[in-house]
Amino acid sequence: MAGKVIKNNIRVLRFQNDEMTQAALADKSGVTRQTILAIEAAKYAPSLELAFKISDIFSTPLEDVFQYVDKE
């Protein structure tokens, strides 16, 4: 089995929400801008709590923000 990875749509959602910056999303979610950058780049998997916070900020279901998919 090739394994699975967490993919996300955060960058798209930020731009759909008045071109929100990484810094603004970080402030709203209580993390650093570098954390948001790492999550967007799929270099860091957020905690479950942070994943829910981000989906709440965008008023979007969790599965529309994050997907657990087969590694390509």
C-alpha positions as CSV (number, residue, x, y, z in Angstrom):
1,M,0.0,0.0,0.0
2,A,1.3,3.4,-1.0
3,G,-0.1,5.2,2.1
4,K,-2.2,8.2,2.5
5,V,-1.7,12.0,2.9
6,I,-3.7,14.9,4.1
7,K,-4.5,17.4,1.3
8,N,-6.2,20.7,1.8
9,N,-8.0,23.6,0.1
10,I,-6.9,26.3,2.5
11,R,-5.2,28.5,-0.2
12,V,-8.3,28.4,-2.3
13,L,-10.5,29.1,0.6
14,R,-8.4,32.1,1.7
15,F,-8.7,33.7,-1.7
16,Q,-12.4,33.0,-1.8
17,N,-12.7,34.9,1.6
18,D,-11.6,38.3,0.6
19,E,-8.0,37.2,-0.2
20,M,-7.4,36.4,3.5
21,T,-3.6,36.4,4.2
22,Q,-1.9,33.5,5.9
23,A,-1.2,35.8,8.8
24,A,-4.9,36.7,9.2
25,L,-5.9,33.0,9.2
26,A,-3.1,32.3,11.7
27,D,-4.3,35.0,14.0
28,K,-7.9,33.8,13.8
29,S,-6.9,30.2,14.5
30,G,-4.3,30.9,17.2
31,V,-1.2,29.6,15.4
32,T,1.7,31.2,13.6
33,R,1.8,32.1,9.9
34,Q,4.5,29.5,9.4
35,T,2.1,26.8,10.7
36,I,-0.5,27.9,8.1
37,L,2.3,27.9,5.4
38,A,3.4,24.4,6.4
39,I,-0.2,23.1,6.4
40,E,-0.9,24.6,3.0
41,A,2.2,23.0,1.6
42,A,1.2,19.6,3.1
43,K,4.4,19.6,5.1
44,Y,2.5,19.5,8.4
45,A,-0.7,17.8,9.4
46,P,-2.8,20.0,11.7
47,S,-4.2,18.7,15.0
48,L,-7.8,17.7,14.9
49,E,-8.7,20.8,17.0
50,L,-6.9,23.1,14.6
51,A,-8.5,21.4,11.6
52,F,-11.9,22.1,13.1
53,K,-11.0,25.7,13.9
54,I,-9.9,26.3,10.3
55,S,-13.1,24.8,9.0
56,D,-15.1,27.0,11.4
57,I,-13.3,30.1,10.3
58,F,-14.3,29.4,6.7
59,S,-17.8,28.2,7.7
60,T,-17.1,25.2,5.6
61,P,-17.4,21.4,6.4
62,L,-14.2,19.8,7.5
63,E,-14.2,17.5,4.5
64,D,-14.3,20.4,2.2
65,V,-11.1,21.8,3.8
66,F,-9.1,18.6,4.3
67,Q,-9.1,15.3,2.5
68,Y,-7.3,12.1,3.4
69,V,-6.3,10.7,0.1
70,D,-4.0,8.0,-1.4
71,K,-0.4,9.1,-1.9
72,E,0.3,9.8,-5.5
